[in-house]
Amino acid sequence: MKRHPGVSKDKRERYGHVVTAAYREVDRALGEIVHAFGDGTVVVLSDHGFQGYERPDGTINYNHLTAPDGIFVAAGPLIRPGHVDGLTVFDVLPLLLYLKDFPVAQDLHGQLNEQLLVNGLLARQPVRHVASYGVRSAPGAVPIKSDRDVDQEMLERLRALGYVQ
């Protein structure tokens, strides 16, 4: 059964191993990084996964829609081994701030997930907080608008189009 339509047998044989080989190379490099850090903490993450799924006709479709939510792997003397459910990409910054002994901003969307930390760490190194680190935009960035500003702008556009008096 031809799983990759439009791809010749020769190309499937020649390149069919590339993705698997790339994953193995990343795993090898990650192992070297973790080893090089020794007593340090290493965090690896992706905001989304990537996965192929088989269609009813036997072909493979690759996309992000059916993929896992993401990847989070952490290792080191401060990280508790094991699986933790419920993490979001927003929880990464509070963790990194805590691990580097910076205060965690209270206005962050995420939170420090204590399940990630070895037992007793919070007693030895309590979480410190700061209200906010503020907002800083890059040169030329569009300023962030409040909900009120967006609502007002939308009303003005609807009035200009004649939908609202």
DSSP file (Angstrom, degrees, kcal/mol; ACC not computed):
  #  RESIDUE AA STRUCTURE BP1 BP2  ACC     N-H-->O    O-->H-N    N-H-->O    O-->H-N    TCO  KAPPA ALPHA  PHI   PSI    X-CA   Y-CA   Z-CA
    1    1 A M              0   0    0      0, 0.0     2,-0.8     0, 0.0    57,-0.1   0.000 360.0 360.0 360.0 134.3    0.0    0.0    0.0
    2    2 A K        +     0   0    0      1,-0.2     7,-0.0    57,-0.0     0, 0.0  -0.731 360.0 179.0 -86.3 110.3    1.4    3.4   -1.0
    3    3 A R  S    S+     0   0    0     -2,-0.8    57,-2.4     1,-0.2    -1,-0.2   0.635  72.7  48.0 -88.6 -15.5    1.3    5.6    2.2
    4    4 A H  S >  S-     0   0    0     55,-0.2     3,-1.7     3,-0.2    -1,-0.2  -0.792  82.2-149.8-128.3  88.1    2.8    8.7    0.6
    5    5 A P  T 3  S+     0   0    0      0, 0.0     3,-0.1     0, 0.0    -2,-0.0  -0.253  80.7  22.7 -61.3 142.5    1.0    9.6   -2.7
    6    6 A G  T 3  S+     0   0    0      1,-0.2     2,-0.5     0, 0.0     0, 0.0   0.442  97.0 110.5  83.6  -0.3    3.2   11.3   -5.2
    7    7 A V    <   -     0   0    0     -3,-1.7    -1,-0.2     4,-0.0    -3,-0.2  -0.934  66.9-128.6-111.5 123.9    6.4   10.0   -3.7
    8    8 A S     >  -     0   0    0     -2,-0.5     4,-2.4     1,-0.1     5,-0.2  -0.229  19.3-115.5 -68.1 158.1    8.3    7.5   -5.8
    9    9 A K  H  > S+     0   0    0      1,-0.2     4,-2.6     2,-0.2     5,-0.2   0.893 117.3  55.8 -58.3 -40.8    9.5    4.2   -4.3
   10   10 A D  H  > S+     0   0    0      1,-0.2     4,-2.3     2,-0.2    -1,-0.2   0.918 109.4  44.7 -59.1 -45.2   13.1    5.3   -4.8
   11   11 A K  H  > S+     0   0    0      2,-0.2     4,-3.2     1,-0.2     5,-0.3   0.874 111.2  53.4 -69.7 -36.3   12.5    8.5   -2.8
   12   12 A R  H  X S+     0   0    0     -4,-2.4     4,-1.9     1,-0.2    -2,-0.2   0.929 113.5  43.3 -62.2 -43.7   10.7    6.7   -0.1
   13   13 A E  H  < S+     0   0    0     -4,-2.6     4,-0.2     2,-0.2    -2,-0.2   0.876 118.6  45.1 -67.8 -37.1   13.6    4.3    0.3
   14   14 A R  H  < S+     0   0    0     -4,-2.3    -2,-0.2    -5,-0.2    -1,-0.2   0.896 131.1  18.1 -73.9 -40.9   16.1    7.1    0.0
   15   15 A Y  H >< S+     0   0    0     -4,-3.2     3,-1.8    -5,-0.1     4,-0.4   0.447  92.5 100.1-114.2  -1.8   14.5    9.5    2.4
   16   16 A G  T 3< S+     0   0    0     -4,-1.9     4,-0.3    -5,-0.3     3,-0.2   0.708  86.1  49.5 -61.5 -21.1   12.1    7.4    4.5
   17   17 A H  T 3> S+     0   0    0     -4,-0.2     4,-2.8    -3,-0.1    -1,-0.3   0.489  83.9  94.7 -93.5  -5.2   14.4    7.2    7.4
   18   18 A V  H <> S+     0   0    0     -3,-1.8     4,-2.5     1,-0.2     5,-0.2   0.897  84.1  45.8 -61.7 -46.7   15.2   11.0    7.6
   19   19 A V  H  > S+     0   0    0     -4,-0.4     4,-2.4     2,-0.2    -1,-0.2   0.937 115.4  47.0 -64.0 -45.7   12.7   12.0   10.3
   20   20 A T  H  > S+     0   0    0     -4,-0.3     4,-2.3     1,-0.2    -1,-0.2   0.916 112.9  49.8 -61.1 -42.6   13.5    9.0   12.5
   21   21 A A  H  X S+     0   0    0     -4,-2.8     4,-2.2     1,-0.2    -1,-0.2   0.881 109.1  52.3 -63.8 -37.9   17.2    9.8   12.1
   22   22 A A  H  X S+     0   0    0     -4,-2.5     4,-2.4    -5,-0.2    -2,-0.2   0.921 109.2  49.3 -64.7 -43.0   16.6   13.4   12.9
   23   23 A Y  H  X S+     0   0    0     -4,-2.4     4,-2.5     1,-0.2    -2,-0.2   0.911 110.9  50.0 -61.8 -42.1   14.8   12.5   16.1
   24   24 A R  H  X S+     0   0    0     -4,-2.3     4,-2.4     1,-0.2    -1,-0.2   0.897 110.3  50.4 -63.4 -39.2   17.6   10.1   17.1
   25   25 A E  H  X S+     0   0    0     -4,-2.2     4,-2.7     2,-0.2    -2,-0.2   0.902 110.4  49.1 -66.5 -40.7   20.2   12.9   16.5
   26   26 A V  H  X S+     0   0    0     -4,-2.4     4,-2.8     2,-0.2    -2,-0.2   0.920 111.2  50.2 -63.6 -43.1   18.2   15.3   18.6
   27   27 A D  H  X S+     0   0    0     -4,-2.5     4,-2.2     2,-0.2    -2,-0.2   0.915 111.8  48.4 -59.8 -43.3   18.0   12.7   21.4
   28   28 A R  H  X S+     0   0    0     -4,-2.4     4,-1.9     2,-0.2    -2,-0.2   0.936 113.0  46.7 -62.7 -47.1   21.8   12.1   21.2
   29   29 A A  H  X S+     0   0    0     -4,-2.7     4,-2.2     1,-0.2    -2,-0.2   0.897 111.0  52.4 -63.3 -40.6   22.5   15.8   21.3
   30   30 A L  H  X S+     0   0    0     -4,-2.8     4,-2.8     1,-0.2     5,-0.2   0.903 106.7  53.6 -62.2 -41.0   20.2   16.3   24.2
   31   31 A G  H  X S+     0   0    0     -4,-2.2     4,-2.3     1,-0.2    -1,-0.2   0.897 108.8  49.4 -59.4 -40.6   21.9   13.5   26.1
   32   32 A E  H  X S+     0   0    0     -4,-1.9     4,-2.6     2,-0.2    -2,-0.2   0.897 111.1  49.6 -65.2 -40.2   25.2   15.3   25.5
   33   33 A I  H  X S+     0   0    0     -4,-2.2     4,-2.0     2,-0.2    -2,-0.2   0.942 111.4  47.7 -64.7 -47.7   23.8   18.6   26.8
   34   34 A V  H  X S+     0   0    0     -4,-2.8     4,-0.8     1,-0.2    -2,-0.2   0.918 114.2  47.9 -60.0 -43.3   22.3   17.0   29.9
   35   35 A H  H >< S+     0   0    0     -4,-2.3     3,-0.7    -5,-0.2    -1,-0.2   0.911 110.6  51.6 -63.3 -42.5   25.7   15.3   30.6
   36   36 A A  H 3< S+     0   0    0     -4,-2.6    -1,-0.2     1,-0.2    -2,-0.2   0.824 105.2  56.1 -65.7 -31.6   27.6   18.5   30.0
   37   37 A F  H >< S+     0   0    0     -4,-2.0     3,-2.4     1,-0.2     2,-0.4   0.713  79.9 175.8 -75.5 -19.1   25.4   20.4   32.5
   38   38 A G  T << S+     0   0    0     -4,-0.8    -1,-0.2    -3,-0.7    -2,-0.1  -0.319  74.0   9.8  57.0-110.0   26.2   17.9   35.2
   39   39 A D  T 3  S+     0   0    0     -2,-0.4    -1,-0.3    -3,-0.2    -2,-0.1   0.412 112.2 103.1 -82.7   2.4   24.5   19.3   38.3
   40   40 A G  S <  S-     0   0    0     -3,-2.4     2,-0.5    -6,-0.2    -3,-0.1  -0.257  75.4-110.3 -79.8 171.9   22.7   22.0   36.3
   41   41 A T        -     0   0    0     35,-0.2     2,-0.4    36,-0.1    35,-0.2  -0.889  26.8-161.9-105.7 132.9   19.0   21.9   35.3
   42   42 A V  E     -A   75   0A   0     33,-2.9    33,-2.4    -2,-0.5     2,-0.4  -0.957   4.7-170.9-116.9 131.7   18.1   21.4   31.7
   43   43 A V  E     -A   74   0A   0     -2,-0.4     2,-0.4    31,-0.2    31,-0.2  -0.988   2.8-176.7-124.3 129.5   14.6   22.2   30.3
   44   44 A V  E     +A   73   0A   0     29,-3.3    29,-2.9    -2,-0.4     2,-0.3  -0.990  13.9 163.3-124.6 132.5   13.4   21.3   26.8
   45   45 A L  E     -A   72   0A   0     -2,-0.4     2,-0.3    27,-0.2    27,-0.2  -0.992  24.4-168.2-149.3 157.8   10.1   22.3   25.5
   46   46 A S  E     -A   71   0A   0     25,-2.2    25,-1.6    -2,-0.3     3,-0.1  -0.988  24.2-138.8-139.2 140.2    8.0   22.7   22.4
   47   47 A D  S    S+     0   0    0     -2,-0.3     2,-0.3    23,-0.2    42,-0.1   0.602  88.2  16.4 -78.2  -8.3    4.7   24.6   22.3
   48   48 A H  S    S-     0   0    0     23,-0.1    22,-0.3     2,-0.0    21,-0.2  -0.990  70.9-131.0-155.8 157.8    3.2   21.9   20.0
   49   49 A G        -     0   0    0     19,-2.1     2,-0.3    -2,-0.3    18,-0.2  -0.314  16.6-136.2 -95.9-174.2    3.9   18.4   18.8
   50   50 A F        +     0   0    0     -2,-0.1     2,-0.3    16,-0.1    14,-0.2  -0.970  29.0 160.9-148.3 130.2    3.9   17.0   15.3
   51   51 A Q  E     -B   63   0B   0     12,-1.4    12,-1.5    -2,-0.3     2,-0.3  -0.998  29.4-135.1-154.0 143.6    2.4   13.7   14.3
   52   52 A G  E     -B   62   0B   0     -2,-0.3     2,-0.4    10,-0.2    10,-0.2  -0.722  19.7-161.5 -95.2 151.8    1.2   12.0   11.2
   53   53 A Y  E     -B   61   0B   0      8,-2.4     8,-2.7    -2,-0.3     2,-0.5  -0.987  20.2-116.6-134.0 148.9   -2.1   10.2   11.0
   54   54 A E  E     -B   60   0B   0     -2,-0.4     6,-0.2     6,-0.2     5,-0.1  -0.680  25.1-143.8 -87.4 128.4   -3.3    7.6    8.6
   55   55 A R    >   -     0   0    0      4,-3.2     3,-2.2    -2,-0.5    -1,-0.0  -0.382  32.5-100.9 -79.8 165.0   -6.2    8.4    6.4
   56   56 A P  T 3  S+     0   0    0      0, 0.0    -1,-0.1     0, 0.0    -2,-0.0   0.806 123.5  59.0 -57.9 -28.3   -8.8    5.8    5.4
   57   57 A D  T 3  S-     0   0    0      2,-0.1     3,-0.1     1,-0.1    -3,-0.0   0.442 121.1-107.5 -82.7   3.3   -7.2    5.4    2.0
   58   58 A G  S <  S+     0   0    0     -3,-2.2     2,-0.1     1,-0.3    -1,-0.1   0.324  78.9 127.1  92.6  -8.9   -3.9    4.5    3.7
   59   59 A T        -     0   0    0     -5,-0.1    -4,-3.2   -55,-0.1     2,-0.5  -0.416  58.0-121.9 -79.5 160.8   -2.0    7.7    3.0
   60   60 A I  E     -B   54   0B   0    -57,-2.4     2,-0.5    -6,-0.2    -6,-0.2  -0.880  19.0-162.4-106.4 132.5   -0.4    9.6    5.8
   61   61 A N  E     -B   53   0B   0     -8,-2.7    -8,-2.4    -2,-0.5     2,-0.5  -0.966   7.2-156.8-113.5 128.0   -1.2   13.2    6.5
   62   62 A Y  E     +B   52   0B   0     -2,-0.5     2,-0.3   -10,-0.2   -10,-0.2  -0.909  33.8 123.5-107.5 125.1    1.2   15.3    8.6
   63   63 A N  E     -B   51   0B   0    -12,-1.5   -12,-1.4    -2,-0.5     3,-0.1  -0.955  64.1-109.9-162.1-179.7    0.0   18.3   10.5
   64   64 A H  S >  S+     0   0    0     -2,-0.3     3,-0.6   -14,-0.2   -15,-0.2   0.528  96.4  83.3 -96.0  -8.9   -0.3   19.9   13.9
   65   65 A L  T 3  S+     0   0    0      1,-0.2    -1,-0.1   -14,-0.1   -15,-0.0   0.854 101.5  31.4 -68.0 -34.9   -4.0   19.5   14.3
   66   66 A T  T 3  S+     0   0    0    -15,-0.3    -1,-0.2    -3,-0.1    -2,-0.1   0.331 100.2 110.5-103.2   7.5   -3.9   15.9   15.6
   67   67 A A  S <  S-     0   0    0     -3,-0.6    -3,-0.1   -18,-0.2   -16,-0.0  -0.302  78.2 -87.1 -82.2 163.4   -0.5   16.2   17.3
   68   68 A P        -     0   0    0      0, 0.0   -19,-2.1     0, 0.0    -1,-0.1  -0.225  43.7-106.6 -61.0 160.4    0.1   16.2   21.1
   69   69 A D  S    S-     0   0    0    -21,-0.2     2,-0.3     1,-0.2    -2,-0.1   0.819  76.5 -66.0 -62.3 -32.4   -0.1   19.6   22.8
   70   70 A G        -     0   0    0    -22,-0.3     2,-0.4     2,-0.0    -1,-0.2  -0.972  47.6 -87.9 164.6-177.1    3.6   19.9   23.3
   71   71 A I  E     +A   46   0A   0    -25,-1.6   -25,-2.2    -2,-0.3     2,-0.4  -0.981  29.9 174.1-127.0 133.3    6.7   18.6   24.9
   72   72 A F  E     +A   45   0A   0     -2,-0.4     2,-0.4   -27,-0.2   -27,-0.2  -0.958   7.7 166.9-137.9 119.7    8.2   19.5   28.2
   73   73 A V  E     +A   44   0A   0    -29,-2.9   -29,-3.3    -2,-0.4     2,-0.4  -1.000   5.0 175.9-133.0 131.5   11.2   17.7   29.6
   74   74 A A  E     +A   43   0A   0     -2,-0.4     2,-0.3   -31,-0.2   -31,-0.2  -0.995   0.7 175.1-136.4 142.4   13.2   18.8   32.6
   75   75 A A  E     +A   42   0A   0    -33,-2.4   -33,-2.9    -2,-0.4     5,-0.1  -0.995  26.1  89.0-145.3 147.2   16.1   17.1   34.3
   76   76 A G  S >  S-     0   0    0     -2,-0.3     3,-1.1     3,-0.3   -35,-0.2  -0.827  82.2 -64.5 148.3 176.6   18.5   18.1   37.1
   77   77 A P  T 3  S+     0   0    0      0, 0.0    -1,-0.1     0, 0.0   -37,-0.1   0.674 128.2  48.1 -68.8 -17.1   19.0   18.1   40.8
   78   78 A L  T 3  S+     0   0    0     -3,-0.1    40,-2.1    39,-0.1     2,-0.5   0.551  95.3  88.5 -97.2  -8.5   16.0   20.4   41.5
   79   79 A I  B <  S-C  117   0C   0     -3,-1.1    -3,-0.3    38,-0.2    38,-0.3  -0.779  74.0-132.7 -99.0 130.2   13.5   18.5   39.3
   80   80 A R        -     0   0    0     36,-3.0    -6,-0.1    -2,-0.5    -2,-0.1  -0.644  28.9-120.2 -76.9 127.8   11.4   15.6   40.6
   81   81 A P        +     0   0    0      0, 0.0     2,-0.2     0, 0.0    -1,-0.1  -0.355  68.5  58.5 -65.4 149.2   11.6   12.6   38.2
   82   82 A G  S    S-     0   0    0      2,-0.0     2,-0.3    -2,-0.0    -2,-0.0  -0.586  86.3 -51.7 124.0 177.3    8.3   11.4   36.8
   83   83 A H        -     0   0    0     -2,-0.2     2,-0.4     0, 0.0     0, 0.0  -0.690  41.3-166.3 -92.5 138.7    5.3   12.5   34.7
   84   84 A V        -     0   0    0     -2,-0.3     3,-0.4    32,-0.0     2,-0.2  -0.993   6.9-155.4-127.0 125.8    3.3   15.7   35.6
   85   85 A D        +     0   0    0     -2,-0.4     0, 0.0     1,-0.2     0, 0.0  -0.571  67.3  39.0 -92.4 159.4   -0.1   16.4   34.0
   86   86 A G  S    S+     0   0    0      1,-0.3    -1,-0.2    -2,-0.2     2,-0.1   0.496  70.9 144.7  87.5   4.8   -1.7   19.7   33.5
   87   87 A L        -     0   0    0     -3,-0.4     2,-0.3   -15,-0.1    -1,-0.3  -0.465  27.0-166.8 -74.5 148.6    1.3   21.9   32.5
   88   88 A T    >   -     0   0    0     -2,-0.1     3,-1.5     1,-0.0     4,-0.3  -0.849  38.7-104.8-124.9 167.9    0.8   24.6   30.0
   89   89 A V  G >  S+     0   0    0     -2,-0.3     3,-1.1     1,-0.3     4,-0.5   0.793 120.3  63.7 -61.1 -26.6    3.3   26.7   28.0
   90   90 A F  G 3  S+     0   0    0      1,-0.2    20,-0.6     2,-0.2    -1,-0.3   0.726  92.7  62.7 -69.9 -21.2    2.4   29.5   30.4
   91   91 A D  G <> S+     0   0    0     -3,-1.5     4,-1.3    19,-0.2    22,-0.3   0.563  86.6  75.3 -80.7  -8.4    3.8   27.5   33.4
   92   92 A V  H <> S+     0   0    0     -3,-1.1     4,-2.8    -4,-0.3     5,-0.2   0.935  90.3  51.9 -72.6 -46.3    7.3   27.4   31.9
   93   93 A L  H  > S+     0   0    0     -4,-0.5     4,-2.9    -3,-0.2     5,-0.3   0.928 108.3  50.2 -60.9 -46.7    8.3   31.0   32.7
   94   94 A P  H  > S+     0   0    0      0, 0.0     4,-2.3     0, 0.0    -1,-0.2   0.908 112.6  49.2 -57.3 -38.5    7.4   30.8   36.4
   95   95 A L  H  X S+     0   0    0     -4,-1.3     4,-2.9    16,-0.2    -2,-0.2   0.946 112.1  46.8 -63.4 -48.4    9.4   27.6   36.7
   96   96 A L  H  X S+     0   0    0     -4,-2.8     4,-1.7     1,-0.2    -1,-0.2   0.900 112.1  50.6 -63.2 -40.6   12.5   29.2   35.0
   97   97 A L  H  <>S+     0   0    0     -4,-2.9     5,-3.2    -5,-0.2    -1,-0.2   0.941 113.0  46.4 -60.4 -46.7   12.3   32.3   37.1
   98   98 A Y  H ><5S+     0   0    0     -4,-2.3     3,-1.9    -5,-0.3    -2,-0.2   0.929 110.2  52.3 -62.3 -46.1   12.1   30.2   40.3
   99   99 A L  H 3<5S+     0   0    0     -4,-2.9    -1,-0.2     1,-0.3    -2,-0.2   0.817 111.3  47.3 -62.2 -30.2   15.0   27.9   39.2
  100  100 A K  T 3<5S-     0   0    0     -4,-1.7    -1,-0.3    -5,-0.2    -2,-0.2   0.322 119.0-113.5 -92.0   7.6   17.2   31.0   38.6
  101  101 A D  T < 5S+     0   0    0     -3,-1.9    -3,-0.2     1,-0.2    -2,-0.1   0.810  70.3 138.6  63.8  34.5   16.1   32.4   42.0
  102  102 A F      < -     0   0    0     -5,-3.2    26,-0.3    -6,-0.2    -1,-0.2  -0.753  62.0 -96.7 -98.3 154.0   14.2   35.4   40.5
  103  103 A P        -     0   0    0      0, 0.0     2,-0.5     0, 0.0    26,-0.3  -0.420  36.6-121.4 -65.7 147.2   10.9   36.5   41.9
  104  104 A V  E     -d  129   0D   0     24,-3.2    26,-1.5    -2,-0.1     2,-0.2  -0.815  27.2-122.2 -91.4 125.8    7.8   35.1   40.1
  105  105 A A  E >   -d  130   0D   0     -2,-0.5     3,-1.1    24,-0.2    26,-0.2  -0.467   9.0-144.0 -70.9 135.7    5.6   37.9   38.7
  106  106 A Q  T 3  S+     0   0    0     24,-2.5    26,-0.2     1,-0.2    25,-0.1   0.677  95.8  61.9 -73.5 -17.6    2.0   37.7   40.0
  107  107 A D  T 3  S+     0   0    0     24,-0.9    -1,-0.2    23,-0.3     2,-0.1   0.323  76.7 116.8 -93.5  10.2    0.6   39.0   36.7
  108  108 A L    <   -     0   0    0     -3,-1.1   -18,-0.0     1,-0.1   -17,-0.0  -0.449  67.7-133.5 -72.8 150.7    1.9   36.0   34.7
  109  109 A H  S    S+     0   0    0     -2,-0.1    -1,-0.1   -19,-0.1   -18,-0.1   0.840  87.0  56.1 -72.6 -32.8   -0.7   33.7   33.1
  110  110 A G  S    S-     0   0    0    -20,-0.6     2,-0.3   -21,-0.1   -19,-0.2  -0.237  72.7-143.7 -92.1-177.6    1.0   30.6   34.3
  111  111 A Q        -     0   0    0     -2,-0.1     2,-0.6    -7,-0.0   -16,-0.2  -0.967  29.1 -92.3-144.0 159.3    2.0   29.4   37.8
  112  112 A L        -     0   0    0     -2,-0.3     2,-0.9   -18,-0.2   -20,-0.1  -0.629  37.4-144.7 -72.9 118.4    4.9   27.5   39.4
  113  113 A N    >   -     0   0    0     -2,-0.6     3,-1.8   -22,-0.3     4,-0.3  -0.778   7.6-161.7 -89.4 107.8    3.8   23.8   39.4
  114  114 A E  G >  S+     0   0    0     -2,-0.9     3,-1.2     1,-0.3    -1,-0.2   0.690  81.8  75.4 -66.0 -19.6    5.2   22.5   42.7
  115  115 A Q  G 3  S+     0   0    0      1,-0.2    -1,-0.3    -3,-0.1   -35,-0.1   0.731  89.0  61.3 -63.5 -20.4    4.9   18.9   41.4
  116  116 A L  G <  S+     0   0    0     -3,-1.8   -36,-3.0   -37,-0.1    -1,-0.2   0.714  92.2  81.7 -76.9 -20.8    8.0   19.5   39.2
  117  117 A L  B <  S-C   79   0C   0     -3,-1.2   -38,-0.2    -4,-0.3     3,-0.1  -0.595  86.3-105.0 -96.4 147.0   10.3   20.3   42.2
  118  118 A V    >   -     0   0    0    -40,-2.1     3,-1.8    -2,-0.2     4,-0.4  -0.275  52.8 -83.6 -62.8 152.0   12.1   17.8   44.4
  119  119 A N  T 3  S+     0   0    0      1,-0.2    -1,-0.1     2,-0.1    -4,-0.0  -0.294 113.4  17.0 -57.7 135.8   10.7   17.3   47.9
  120  120 A G  T 3> S+     0   0    0     -3,-0.1     4,-1.7     1,-0.0    -1,-0.2   0.278  90.2 110.6  87.8 -10.7   11.8   19.9   50.4
  121  121 A L  H <> S+     0   0    0     -3,-1.8     4,-3.1     1,-0.2    -2,-0.1   0.921  76.1  51.8 -65.1 -43.1   13.0   22.5   47.8
  122  122 A L  H  4 S+     0   0    0     -4,-0.4    -1,-0.2     1,-0.2     5,-0.1   0.822 108.0  53.1 -64.9 -29.3   10.3   25.0   48.5
  123  123 A A  H  4 S+     0   0    0      1,-0.2    -1,-0.2    -3,-0.1    -2,-0.2   0.886 116.1  39.1 -70.6 -38.0   11.1   24.9   52.2
  124  124 A R  H  < S+     0   0    0     -4,-1.7    -2,-0.2     1,-0.3    -1,-0.2   0.826 132.9  24.8 -79.0 -32.8   14.7   25.6   51.5
  125  125 A Q  S  < S-     0   0    0     -4,-3.1    -1,-0.3    -5,-0.2    -2,-0.1  -0.718  83.4-159.3-135.0  81.1   14.0   28.1   48.8
  126  126 A P        -     0   0    0      0, 0.0     2,-0.3     0, 0.0    -3,-0.1  -0.215  31.1 -97.0 -61.5 151.9   10.6   29.7   49.2
  127  127 A V        -     0   0    0     -5,-0.1     2,-0.3   -24,-0.1   -29,-0.0  -0.527  37.8-154.7 -68.9 129.9    8.9   31.3   46.1
  128  128 A R        -     0   0    0    -26,-0.3   -24,-3.2    -2,-0.3     2,-0.3  -0.834  10.6-153.8-103.3 148.5    9.4   35.0   46.0
  129  129 A H  E     -d  104   0D   0     -2,-0.3     2,-0.3   -26,-0.3   -24,-0.2  -0.879  15.6-170.9-123.9 154.5    7.0   37.2   44.2
  130  130 A V  E     -d  105   0D   0    -26,-1.5   -24,-2.5    -2,-0.3   -23,-0.3  -0.970  32.7-122.7-134.2 148.6    7.0   40.6   42.5
  131  131 A A  S    S-     0   0    0     -2,-0.3   -24,-0.9   -26,-0.2     2,-0.3   0.933  82.4 -28.8 -59.2 -47.2    3.8   42.3   41.3
  132  132 A S        -     0   0    0    -26,-0.2    -1,-0.2   -27,-0.2     3,-0.1  -0.985  34.6-138.7-164.5 154.2    5.0   42.5   37.6
  133  133 A Y        -     0   0    0     -2,-0.3    -1,-0.1     1,-0.3    -2,-0.0   0.360  60.2-128.2 -95.2   1.4    8.0   42.8   35.5
  134  134 A G        -     0   0    0      1,-0.0     2,-0.5     2,-0.0    -1,-0.3  -0.169  25.4 -71.6  81.3-177.6    6.1   45.3   33.4
  135  135 A V        +     0   0    0     -3,-0.1     2,-0.4     2,-0.0    -1,-0.0  -0.972  43.9 178.7-120.6 129.4    5.5   45.4   29.6
  136  136 A R        -     0   0    0     -2,-0.5     2,-0.3     0, 0.0    -3,-0.0  -0.996  10.1-160.3-131.4 128.1    8.2   46.2   27.2
  137  137 A S        -     0   0    0     -2,-0.4     3,-0.1     4,-0.1    -2,-0.0  -0.778  22.5-109.1-109.9 155.0    7.7   46.1   23.4
  138  138 A A    >   -     0   0    0     -2,-0.3     3,-2.4     1,-0.1    -1,-0.1  -0.375  51.7 -79.7 -73.4 155.0   10.2   45.9   20.6
  139  139 A P  T 3  S+     0   0    0      0, 0.0    -1,-0.1     0, 0.0     3,-0.1  -0.347 121.3  15.1 -55.8 130.9   10.9   48.9   18.4
  140  140 A G  T 3  S+     0   0    0      1,-0.3     2,-0.1    -3,-0.1    -2,-0.1   0.435  93.4 143.4  83.8  -0.6    8.1   49.2   15.9
  141  141 A A    <   -     0   0    0     -3,-2.4    -1,-0.3     1,-0.1    -4,-0.1  -0.411  58.7-108.6 -72.8 149.0    5.8   46.8   17.8
  142  142 A V        -     0   0    0     -3,-0.1    -1,-0.1    -2,-0.1    -4,-0.1  -0.639  41.0-111.6 -75.2 127.9    2.1   47.5   17.8
  143  143 A P        -     0   0    0      0, 0.0     2,-0.4     0, 0.0    -1,-0.1  -0.279  31.1-108.8 -61.9 146.8    1.1   48.6   21.3
  144  144 A I        -     0   0    0     -3,-0.0     2,-0.3     1,-0.0    -7,-0.0  -0.617  35.0-146.9 -77.1 130.6   -1.1   46.2   23.2
  145  145 A K        -     0   0    0     -2,-0.4     2,-0.1    -3,-0.1    -1,-0.0  -0.745  10.3-121.4-101.0 147.0   -4.7   47.5   23.5
  146  146 A S     >  -     0   0    0     -2,-0.3     4,-2.3     1,-0.1     5,-0.2  -0.365  31.0-106.8 -75.7 164.2   -7.0   47.0   26.5
  147  147 A D  H  > S+     0   0    0      1,-0.2     4,-2.8     2,-0.2     5,-0.2   0.885 122.9  54.8 -57.9 -38.5  -10.3   45.2   26.0
  148  148 A R  H  > S+     0   0    0      2,-0.2     4,-2.4     1,-0.2    -1,-0.2   0.916 107.9  48.3 -62.6 -43.3  -12.0   48.6   26.4
  149  149 A D  H  > S+     0   0    0      2,-0.2     4,-2.4     1,-0.2    -2,-0.2   0.903 112.7  48.3 -63.2 -41.6   -9.9   50.2   23.6
  150  150 A V  H  X S+     0   0    0     -4,-2.3     4,-2.4     2,-0.2    -2,-0.2   0.929 111.8  49.2 -64.8 -45.1  -10.6   47.2   21.3
  151  151 A D  H  X S+     0   0    0     -4,-2.8     4,-2.3     1,-0.2    -2,-0.2   0.913 112.2  48.4 -60.4 -43.1  -14.3   47.5   22.1
  152  152 A Q  H  X S+     0   0    0     -4,-2.4     4,-2.2     1,-0.2    -1,-0.2   0.910 111.4  49.7 -64.7 -42.4  -14.3   51.2   21.4
  153  153 A E  H  X S+     0   0    0     -4,-2.4     4,-2.0     1,-0.2    -1,-0.2   0.899 110.4  50.6 -63.4 -40.4  -12.5   50.8   18.1
  154  154 A M  H  X S+     0   0    0     -4,-2.4     4,-2.4     2,-0.2    -2,-0.2   0.907 109.4  50.8 -64.8 -42.5  -14.9   48.1   17.0
  155  155 A L  H  X S+     0   0    0     -4,-2.3     4,-2.5     1,-0.2    -2,-0.2   0.912 109.2  51.3 -60.9 -42.4  -17.9   50.4   17.8
  156  156 A E  H  X S+     0   0    0     -4,-2.2     4,-2.3     1,-0.2    -1,-0.2   0.891 110.5  48.5 -63.1 -39.3  -16.3   53.2   15.8
  157  157 A R  H  X S+     0   0    0     -4,-2.0     4,-1.6     2,-0.2    -1,-0.2   0.912 111.3  49.7 -66.4 -42.3  -15.8   50.9   12.8
  158  158 A L  H  <>S+     0   0    0     -4,-2.4     5,-2.2     1,-0.2     6,-0.9   0.886 111.3  49.8 -65.1 -37.7  -19.4   49.6   13.0
  159  159 A R  H ><5S+     0   0    0     -4,-2.5     3,-1.2     4,-0.2    -2,-0.2   0.922 108.2  52.8 -63.4 -44.1  -20.7   53.2   13.2
  160  160 A A  H 3<5S+     0   0    0     -4,-2.3    -1,-0.2     1,-0.3    -2,-0.2   0.823 109.8  49.2 -62.6 -30.5  -18.6   54.2   10.1
  161  161 A L  T 3<5S-     0   0    0     -4,-1.6    -1,-0.3    -5,-0.1    -2,-0.2   0.550 117.5-115.2 -85.1  -6.9  -20.2   51.2    8.2
  162  162 A G  T < 5S+     0   0    0     -3,-1.2    -3,-0.2    -4,-0.5    -2,-0.1   0.558  85.4 115.1  87.5   8.5  -23.6   52.3    9.3
  163  163 A Y  S   <S+     0   0    0     -5,-2.2     2,-0.4    -6,-0.2    -4,-0.2   0.760  77.3  37.3 -80.8 -25.0  -24.4   49.3   11.4
  164  164 A V              0   0    0     -6,-0.9    -2,-0.2    -9,-0.1    -1,-0.1  -0.981 360.0 360.0-131.1 138.5  -24.6   51.2   14.7
  165  165 A Q              0   0    0     -2,-0.4    -1,-0.1    -3,-0.1    -6,-0.0   0.448 360.0 360.0 -86.5 360.0  -26.0   54.6   15.4
